[in-house]
Amino acid sequence: MKKTLLATAIAGALGVSAAAQAATVYDQDGTRLDLYGRIALGISGGGDKVDENGNKANGSEFRDVYSRFGLRGTQQLSSDLTAFGNFELRPQLDEVNREGQQVRNSFLGLRSNQFGTVQAGNFDSFYLDTVAAPFDVYIDRGLELTGGGHQARGDSLGYISPNLEGFQVYLMGKHYTGNGEQAGSPGSNSSAWNTAGGAVYEVDALRLALGYAEDRARTGGVGENIYGGSAVYEFMPGFSGRLAYEYQSDNEDKIGVGMTYAINEWAFNLDYYRIESQGDLKDAQRAAGESTSRNAWAAGAYYAVSSNFDVFAELHEADQDTILDRDTTGSELGDNLRDVRDNVYWLVGARYHF
């Protein structure tokens, strides 16, 4: 992005220690390998009173806060073409979740200044990279727009166009195979793709984005596309405001507004969402006597102790009376409404970046 617009907008997500750089372990003859990661621990509480199994879920808990370890490599093939690869692991450092290791952001590709970038593997949805990115500023909860895990992260192909005077196009698809489905069932007949993407235009202190994401019922979705747009404006160095709109029939209509302010070693985020249920979801909630609208908010404060170490505190309330559970077969909406009655969720902790 031009200037520091996106860097300002995501200052809270990275902590103000974003200046900490990956360590280069090899750099010779056009080939470079970087080591990066972070160790993050915290204490959280509040949020949903019970989980999907009816167990208590809102007590205070010592937890890992998305620690990660990664390797990033590039090789210059020509003056315009670069091959790249990324491998990242997310360990679980707390006792309760110590078996929950996972691979994430692991992909390879080719990058050309003239023709753009192609990549394949495990990476976030391009809907996040385009529309939702300005609101993805929280370490844990707070993003109410569709996030990076939606119909993405694995078995994916993506293309990013060159930056043409501030304008870029993003397009990706996630492949779902029929293998593993019961022979003769609808899901076993053929494979399926969920696509997502959008366009971003940046000029001076303004960033505009439009995008969409498919959400096929066969792969556990609603069966209706998600459409959205966002705008970010940097009013002054360190202070930016953001606005977003997202719509999915038979699910939710969302309006979000927020701001980020960074000064010296401090950064602050504040966001508000108005969310209205639509279509089948609205009918199901009405039938259950539940509210069809909610007001969600999130706030965060971050302090850089050094370029590599920061501390943070975050709050989030979804104002959620009910949650709609859909199984992976795409069951009918309204079959699995459950009462949540969430409290304000809180998280405090510290991170060391390397």
Secondary structure, DSSP 8 states (H G I E B T S, - for coil): --TTHHHHHTHHHH-TTTT---EEEEEETTEEEEEEEEEEEEEEE-S-SB-TTS-B--S-EEEE---EEEEEEEEE-SSSEEEEEEEEEE---SSTTTT--EEEEEEEEEEETTTEEEEEEE---HHIIIIIGGG---SSS---S--TTTT-SSSEEEEE---BTTEEEEEEEEEE-STTS-TTSGGGS--EEEEEEEEEEEETTEEEEEEEE---GGGTS-SS-EEEEEEEEEEETTEEEEEEEEE-TTSEEEEEEEEEEEETTEEEEEEEEEEEE-HHHHHHHHHTT--SEEEEEEEEEEEESSSSEEEEEEEEE---SEEE---TT---TTTTEEE-----EEEEEEEEE-
